[in-house]
Amino acid sequence: MATASNSIGKFYLIRQVKPRARWGASAVPVYDPNWIVEFRLPDQKGIKESSKMPICDLCLAEIENPTRTREGCRVINCQSEVTRWAEVRLDAMVQAWKAGRLTPKVHTQQRVSLEDVRKLYSLTGPSEKTKCLRALEMVTCEVLGKDWKDIYLDEFSPDWWDKFAWMYQEQERRGWLKRDGSKPADYLQQLRRACPAHPHLDRDSASTANGTIKSVMRKAKAVLGQESQDNYLKALRDRFPESGGFLRWHRTKVSVQTLDGRFALDPDVYQKMWDALPALKENDPQVWALIRLHWTTGLRPIEAMAASPSWLEVDGNGCVLIVVKNRDDWKMKDRTTKQARPWPLPQDLVELLPSLVNERSIFGATSVGQMDAIYRRASAWMRAQGVEGTQTLYNLRKLVATVKVANEGADAGARALGHAKTTTTMEFYAGSSQPITALSDEDLSPVNVMGARRMPWTMPT
């Protein structure tokens, strides 16, 4: 029975769907096991109350509304029992309404602010939590000119993406993103004042800024996505908006052209780097060890920064490996790359490590600040050899991807780098490490291109 009424009010039987985060891997809705009853009286908003009476398994599993498809369910203590309870409760409400004593119960869900998210994610988030929170700040607080505590998830709008992208492209146009460029102290205020209400993005010109825009969007969405809700923001996920601007914000993509970010070092620069390595080992062993590690394993910078003696192992052949894996104080990038990745280390690096390793780091750093200093020296050395761009050490990760793919194929390259999909390796990492060779007439012959022609078989006589 979908509804029942008396002369003044009516009620409806409802299955209360649980938050999307509780559905599990499938897209099938999960419902509260007890019937909810919504009462309607004149001049009153709907008043919902839990009957605390169970829904039978058949009504619970029904795809359509069971009060229509299974009206008058014959299972004992299902619809008939809750209907009797609701009729008595409705009569009591009508009497209270007539006497002016009816005060409807209004449930107001506590809103979630970005400050709520920031505090919890800072404690529970993955190893990249600082970068991800910084990205979220860029696309919200800096765009709106508000503090974390003044922005709520139910206020999110997909229009914020275009404003963020326009502001970042404008920084590039004004030269504020150059390494030797400087920004005015009030650069964000200037950008917000200049940003049109409906900004027009440059979607066709490939640029470094556009690559950063896409990277920032990906990191910002990671903080508020379903995986984060299930793993890092469990205490808040039931209060996340399930519709409206927040979902549209999370689903929105900004279409802009990015530069080809695959491996593409100039051959002369690569030769210069190769020739300069021995001198670097003498002058700065820590930087040499870091660059040698990246050069031979393709570790992410954030993984190399976390590399500790606990990651060093020896296999059955006596080969020293670095095994990238989770620790209590450090988590792998995301759920798709949590498998351990063992990489054999070159002998020259193995021989140097005992003079560097301490309890914290294989490079001998005793603090995050010292590790940052090693990275800055490594980046400076790479630029001195002619490597361009901001993420110089990532060139070595892309180099490893290129060589792995060329030697062993895309699947091997993806596994070695810790990518969940080979498309990531091929579209953003692996370039060409060999020159393009000329095609010979034999290569282009009809037999090689089209295959040998097939002819009807003649039965031997």
N, C-alpha and C positions, 0 to 999 in steps of 0.2 A: 504494500500500500504506500504510494508515494506521498500522499497527504491525507490529513483528516482535519475536521474543523467542527466548531460549534457555531452558535449564532454570532459570535463576536470575533473569535480568533481561529487560527489554524496552525498546524505544525507539519514539518517535513522530516522524513527519516533520511539521514545522510551517512555515507561512508567518508570518513576524514582521511584524505591522502597524506602520507608522510612526506617530509622534505625529499627532494630529488637525491640528495646525498645518501639517503638511507635505502635507495632502491637496489644498490649493488651493481653488478656488472651489466645486468639486463636493463632494457628500457621499459620494463613492465612496472606500472605503479604498485606501490606497497601501501596498504591501508591500515589504519588503527583497528585493532580487533573488536572494539566495542562500537555500538551504534551511537551516533551523534544526532540529537534532535534540535531542529531550529524552530522556534516558536515565533509567530507573527501576531501582533496585536495592533489596533489602530494607533497611529501617531507614534509608534515605537519601531526602532530598528530591530532587525532579526536578533533574537536572543538564543544563542547556542548553548546547550548543556549536554554533558555526557550522561548517557543513561546507565553506564557501567554494565550494560547487558550485551553479551557477546553476539557477534555476527556469525552465522553458521558458515562452514567451509564453502558451501556451494555459492552463497551470496557473496562471500569474500572474494571468490575466484572469478565471479561473473565480470565479463568485459564491459557490458553495458550497465546501465543503472538497474540494480537488482530489484528495486521497488517497483519497477515497471516490467522487466522481463520475468521476474519471479514474484510478482505481486501476490501477497497472501501466502508467502513461503510456508510450507507445511512442516518444515523441520521444527521440532518442539523447542520452545523458548527462543525462537528467532524473531521474525517480524511481528507475530501475533502478541508475544509477550511485551516487546518494547512499545507496541501500539497502545496496549492497555495502560502501561505506565505513563505514556505521553498524554493520553486522554485525561487521566487524573491530574497530571501536572498542569495541563492547559486550563482545566476548570479552576484550579487554585490560582493560577495567574490572572484569569479573567476576574475573579473576585477581588484580587489585590488591585487590579487595574481600575475597577469600578470604585474602589475605596481610595484611589490615588496613592496607594502604597507601593506601586510597582517601580522598582529601580532596576533597569536592565544591567546585567553584568557586561561590561565592555572590556574586551581583552586587547591591550595595546602591546605590541611586540617592541621590545627595546631596540632602538636603532643601533646600527654598527657604524662607528666612525673609523676613519683611516688611522686615527691614533690607537684605537682598540686593535686594529690589524697590526700596526707597526710594533706595538709592545709585545704581542704574542709571537709574531713571526721572528722578531729579534731573538727570542729565547729558543724557539723550536725549529726555525728554518734551516735549510740546507747550507752547504759550505758557501754558496754564492749569495746568501741572504742579504749581505750588505749591498752588493751591486744591484740586486733585484729591488730592494727597497729604495735605493737611489733612483732607479728607473721609474718606479711608481711615483716618487716625489716630483720628478721632472714632468710627468704627463698630467699631474693633478695640481699639486700645491703651486708649482711655478707657473702653470698656465692660468690658474684662477687667482693667484696672489693671496692664497689663504693658508692657514696652518693646518696640520694633520687633524687636529681635534675639531676643526670647523667644517670638515668635509665628510658627508655620510654616503654610504653605498647606495641608498635609495635616491640620491640626487644625481648619480652618474648620468652622463649624456654622451652618446657617440660623437657629438660635435666637438668634444674636447680633443679628439685625435687630430682633426684637421688643424685646429689651433696650435697644438703642440708641433705638428710637422711644419706648419708655416713659420712659426717662431724659430725653429731650428734651421730651416733653410735660409731664413733671413740673417741668422748669425753667420752663416757661410758667405752670404752675399756681402755682408759688411766686413768680412775678413776677421771676425772674432774667433774663428775656429782654428786659425793657423797656429803652429807651434810657437812662433815668435810674435803672435798677435796678442793684444791685450784688450780686455773687455772693460768698459766703464763700470764703476761701482753700481750704478743703477740700470744695468743692461736689461734686467728682467722687466723693470717698470717701463723702459723705453719700448721693449718688444710688445708688451701688453697694450700700451697706448697705440702703437702702430698697427696692431693686428686687426684686420677688418672683421666685422660681425660674421661674414661668411667668406673666409679666406680662400683665395684661389691658389692652389699648389702648382708648382712646376713638377708635373708628373712624367715628363718625357725625357728630361736631361738627367743622365746618370751622374751621380756625384758621391763623394765620400759622406756627406751629410745624410744622404738618403739611406746609406748602409747603416749609419748609426741610428737613424729613426726606426728602422725595422728591428734592429737589435734591442733598442730601448723598449719598443712596444712588446716584444716577445718576453723580456724580463719582467716588465710591469704586469702583464697578464698572468705570468707564472705565479705571482704572489697571490692573486685572487682566483685562480683557476680551480677546477674540481680536484685535481691531484693535491694541490696545496690545502684545500679545505679538508680533504680526507686524512692528510698526514700531519700538517702543521697547524691548522686552524680549527681543529675539532671542537674546541670550546665555543667557537663562534658560528660554525657552519649552519646550525639550525636557524640562525637569525639573518642569514644572507637573503637578499631579495631573490625571488624565484621568477620574476617577470619584470617588465618595464625597462627603463633606461639602462640599468646595470647589465642585464643580459645583452642588450643591443650594443653597449659599450664593449663588452667582452668579445662579441662576435664580429665587430667591425674590423676591417682591414684597410690600411692606407696603401693605395697602389702608386708606388713611385719606382723609378728606375735606379738600380744600383750598379756600381762598377763591378767588373768581373773580379771576384776576390780569390780566384784559384791561384795556385802557385805559378809565379811568373817572374822569377828573378832574372836579371840581366846576366848572361853568361860571364861577362868580364867581372861583374860584382861577385858572382859565386866563386870564381877562381881566386879573386882577391881574398875572400873570406877563408877559403881552403888553405891558401898559402900563409895567411896570418895566424893560423891556429897555434903553431908551435911557440911563437913568441908570446902569445897570450897566456899559454900554460906557464911560462916562466914568470911573467909579470903579474898575473892575477889568477892564481889557481882556482879560486872560488868561481869566478866568472867563466873560466874555461870549463870547469866541471858542469856548470849549469848549461852552458851552450852545447857542450858535448852530449849531455843527457837529452836535451831537446832534439839535437841533430840526429840522434840514433834511435830514439824511441817515439817521438811525436807526442809526448805528454802535453796536456794542457798546462799553461802557466800556473793555474791555481792548484793543479795536482803536484807539479814540481815544487811549489812553495811549501806544500804539506809533506813532502817526502821525508820520512824518518827512517831510522835504522830498522824499525819493525817491518818495513816493506822489503828489506833485502833478504833474499833466500838463495839457497843453492840447490840446483836440480841434481838428478841422479848421475849426470855426466860431469859434475863439478863446475857447471856454468853458473855464474852469479846472476841472479835475476832481480829486477825491481818489480814488485807486484802491487799495482795500484788497487787498493781495497779500502772498505769502510773501517773506521776506527771509532772508538767512543767519542773522541773529540773532533772528528772530521767525517763528513758524509760525502759520498760520490755525488756527481752533478745532479742526477735525477734518477727516477725509478728505471728508466730504460737503459741506463749504463752502469748499473750497480754490480754487474758481474766483474770479478777480479780480472785484471789484465796483466799477465806476466810478460816482461820484456827482458831478453838477455842484454847485459851491459857489455860494452867493448872492454877489452883487456886493459887498455891504457887508463880508462876511467876507474876500473876496479883497483888498479895499482895505486891510484892517487887517493881514493876515498879514505883509507885509514888515517891519513894525515889531516883530514877535514872533519870527519864525522864526530858529532857529539850526541847526547841523548835526545836532543830535540830535532836536529836536522842533519841530513847527509852532507850538507854544504858547510856545516860548522856555524850556522847562524844561531844566536841565542835569543833572538826576539823577532817579532814581525818587522820591526823597524830595520834590523840588520838584513833580513831577507829582502825587503824592499830596496835597500841600498845596493845589494848584489844585482837585483834586476835592473836598476837604473844604470849601473855600470855596464851590464850586458847589452842593454839597448843602445847606450852611447857607443859601444864598440861596433855593434851592427851598423849603426848609421855612419860611423867613420869609414866602414868598408863600402858604403854606397847604398845600403838598404833604405828604402823610403817607406813612408807611412808611420802610423802611430803604434801599431801592434807588431813590432819588428820580430819578436821571438815566435809569433804565430806563423811566420814564413817557414820556420823550420818544421813545425807541425804539418804544414801543407806540403813541404818537401817530402816528409816521410810518407804522407798519403799518396803522393805522386809516384814515388818509387815502389811502394807496396802494390798499388794498383797495376803499375806497369809489369811488375814481376809475377804477381800472384792473383791479380784480378780484383774486382770491386768488393766482393764479399770479404776477402782477406783484409783489404784496406779498411773497411768499415769496422771489422772486429778489432783490428789493431788500434784504431783511434777511439774506440768506445762509442761508435755511432749506432743508433738503433736501426737506421735505414741507410742503404747504400746510396740512395739519392742525395742524402746530405753530403756524403764523401765526394760524389761525382760532381755535384752542382756548385759546391762552395770550397772544396779543398784541392782535389787532384787536378793538376794541370798537365802539361806535356814536358817530359824531361828529355825528349829526343827530337832532333830536327825532322821536318817533313821531307821524306824522300820522294824522288820523282817516280812516277808510275811508268813502267815499261810497256811496250806494245804487247808483251806476253801477259802482263797483268791485266790488260784491257781486252785481250782476245775474247771472242764470243764464247769459247769453251770455258775459260776461267770465270767470265762474268755470268753467263746464262746457263752453264752446264752443258754437258754433251747432249746433242740432239737425239731424241728417241725415234726409232724407226719401227714399223710393224715387223713382228717376228714371222719369218717364213718357215713353215713346217718343212723339215728336211724330207726329201723323198727317198 
